[in-house]
Amino acid sequence: MFRKGLIACVFAGALAMNTFAADVFVKIAPPRVKVEHRGRAPGPGYVWTPGYNRWDGHAYAWAPGEWVKPPHNHARWVAPHWTHRHEGWSMTEGHWR
């Protein structure tokens, strides 16, 4: 019984740490977004999620766009984007709304 409670506490703590992770600020502005050829959707209902410049801890790296199925019928993709603040550049991850 104690073991199950301990496992639940560790899992909850890991989730909490992930939820409250601090923003990462990059002092270097991201490069221009690349123009991608998206091609045809692999099937009906797919949505194109465009590529973006991600920070890998040392430099920007291009994450290519891809066709994905939305999690539900009325979901809308909000693309990732960089915002300049006093501390540097901060990324807002792409997500479904």
C-alpha positions in Angstrom: 0.0 0.0 0.0 2.8 2.4 0.9 4.6 1.6 -2.4 1.5 2.6 -4.4 1.2 5.9 -2.6 4.9 6.6 -3.0 4.7 6.0 -6.8 1.6 8.2 -7.0 3.5 11.0 -5.2 6.5 10.7 -7.4 4.4 10.8 -10.5 2.4 13.8 -9.3 5.6 15.6 -8.4 7.1 15.0 -11.9 3.9 16.4 -13.5 4.0 19.5 -11.3 7.7 20.1 -12.1 6.9 19.9 -15.8 3.9 22.2 -15.4 5.9 24.9 -13.6 9.1 24.8 -15.7 10.7 28.2 -16.1 10.8 30.0 -19.5 14.0 29.7 -21.4 15.3 32.9 -22.8 17.7 33.0 -25.8 19.8 36.1 -26.3 20.2 35.5 -30.1 17.2 36.3 -32.4 15.8 33.3 -34.3 16.6 33.1 -38.0 13.9 33.7 -40.6 11.4 30.9 -41.0 12.1 28.7 -44.0 9.7 28.4 -46.9 8.6 24.8 -47.0 6.9 22.8 -49.8 4.1 21.0 -47.9 2.9 18.7 -50.7 -0.4 16.9 -50.6 -2.2 15.9 -47.4 -1.9 12.2 -46.8 -5.6 12.0 -46.4 -8.8 13.8 -45.5 -8.9 15.7 -42.2 -5.1 16.3 -42.0 -3.8 19.7 -41.0 -0.4 21.2 -42.0 1.6 22.3 -39.0 4.4 24.5 -40.3 8.0 24.2 -39.4 9.8 26.5 -36.9 13.2 27.3 -35.5 13.7 25.6 -32.2 16.5 26.2 -29.7 18.6 23.0 -28.9 20.5 24.6 -26.0 23.4 25.8 -28.2 22.0 26.9 -31.5 18.8 27.2 -33.5 17.7 24.0 -35.4 15.0 23.8 -38.0 12.0 21.5 -37.0 10.2 20.7 -40.3 6.5 21.0 -40.7 4.3 18.0 -41.0 0.8 16.8 -41.8 -1.1 15.7 -38.6 -4.6 14.6 -37.6 -6.2 17.0 -35.1 -7.2 15.5 -31.7 -10.9 16.4 -32.4 -13.0 17.8 -35.2 -13.0 21.5 -34.3 -9.4 21.7 -33.1 -7.3 24.5 -34.5 -3.5 24.5 -34.6 -1.7 27.5 -33.0 1.8 27.6 -34.5 4.8 27.9 -32.3 6.3 31.4 -32.2 9.1 33.5 -30.7 8.5 36.6 -28.7 11.1 39.2 -27.8 11.2 40.3 -24.1 13.6 42.2 -22.0 15.4 39.0 -21.0 15.7 37.8 -24.6 13.7 35.6 -27.0 11.1 33.2 -25.5 9.3 30.5 -27.5 5.6 29.6 -27.1 5.2 26.0 -28.1 2.7 25.0 -30.8 -0.6 23.6 -29.5 -4.1 22.6 -30.3 -6.9 24.9 -29.3 
